Amino acid sequence: MLSGHAYSRRRRGGNNNRTARIAIPLAAVIVLGLAVGIFVASSGNGTTKIRSAAAASGSAGVSSTAVEDTCDIVVPAHPLTAKGLATPYQLTGPSGGSPAATGCQMINSFNLGAFVQATILNPRTGALSVYNPLVITAGTKPAIKPVLPKLPKGAIVTIEFGFNGTFLIQTGATPDALAEGNCTDGPAESPFGQVSFCNGINFFDKAADLERSGRLTVPSAGTSRTMVATDGTLGTGQECPTTRNFDMVDQDPSDNVTTKYLLDPATGQTAQDNAANAARMPGAQVLVNGSDNALIDDFLDPALGCTPFEAPDLANHGAPTTSQALDELLAAANQPKVAALVPETDEMVLGYGDQVDQAKTDLYRSEIGQAPVDNQTDASSSPPMFCQNLVDIQTPFLEANESLLAAAPSPIPTQGDTLFTFMASRLASSFDNLGCKAFGLTQPVTMVVNGAGAVIEATLNTTQQTVSF
């Protein structure tokens, strides 16, 4: 590990290099065919910024001049209880700034939307369920009152937060709210950024105990489809990737959630995304959090013929749904020998002054059930080995599955015109963002872009590489 070495990396400011996550909400809206206007603008550093037309026009009080990349989220009292889960979280400006002045509004979701997701474990039976608490803009009311979930006795609840901006800071609705929920957004002087957690350590510890006792069974990852096409084999027929496979990770793995909300564009009010609410809000827009989890659950798995781990949604009459915690349970149960764990050079775990911070990395990992930094995990996920495995494993995976991925839709057509070119572009960006060149490695992706800057062709160099520094 490099914690004792003089290794640092400049933090990427604003929304820089976050297109792989921020773009997914745009793609989801396009795929769903919703009546929402959007425009995409490229900044001088190549970062794609996405804003809703409502934000641009200033409707519902959205400020088109807001430059804030940080928002606060108000956590309700007793957040791990049924009442706490059903109490709306409030998105507001940082340090007392108003939502309108900062742009921290759910109607501005493509830039600064916040999302909350809870996964519930029955400690007696091992049964799992999901509940997505509602986030509203501070000062507004829900479009429809959230469903009050029925929790099992002694329920163990984990709550994950996702954000489409840069830093989402937790604040309690009461002085004890964050302590009651065992909540953390990272060290006080160095927050994680887009993500934060409540009670993750207790949840994953209990889940592991229940798995060992046989009361919780996590399914296998499954096998991707193998088909024979005229140009050869289509798909590898290998084990489906999870969030701990180098097949699919990027520079900051295991982040953000799969929660969706409904938005009334006329009022800026939000509601939980369920069948009943959708029927009552026929003109609603669907808001989603751009995340690694959404990428694998909504794009990669369908393309590869894989199935995500799902559990009943307590706000949607038990309909099966995904969650970040379910993805982590699946990944842990099917963890490969060469596992992609959160590296110390992930921008979300860099410490004060952008120094490698083992304690911060361990805190992040513990909230999603990953092992701490030590010699064993460093064998695959130290900064240099993470880079090497990213190159040596993901590059041939993408090449082997090119036909399947090229036939699948891109999460962001303005970055890559198919899922294959999107993934290739994401790999190339991760290589650069993690500073992999400093470890003696060579960029494995060569890309051709069109006039709009979207990758339309990608050539992969699958030659195995070894770190040297």
Secondary structure, DSSP 8 states (H G I E B T S, - for coil): --TTS--B-----TTTT-HHHHHHHHHHHHHHT----EEEEE-TTS-EEEEEHHHHHTGGG--TT----EEEEEE-SSTTSHHHHHS-EEEE-GGG--HHHHT-SGGGHHHH-EEEEEEEE-TTT--EEEE---EEETT---SS--------TT-EEEEEEEESSSEEEEEESSTTHHHHTTEESS-TTS--SS-EEESHHHHHHHHHHHHHHTS-------B---EEETTEEES---B---TT-TTT--SS-S-S---EEEEETTTTEEEE-SHHHHHH-TT-EEEE---HHHHIIIIIHHHHT-----EEBTTTTT-EE--HHHHHHHHHHT--SS-----TTSTTT--GGGB--HHHHHHHHHHTT---SSHHHHHHHSHHHHHHHIIIIIHHHHHHTHHHHHTS--S-TTTBSSHHHHHHHHHHHHHHHTTGGGGT----EEEEE-TTS-EEEEEE---------
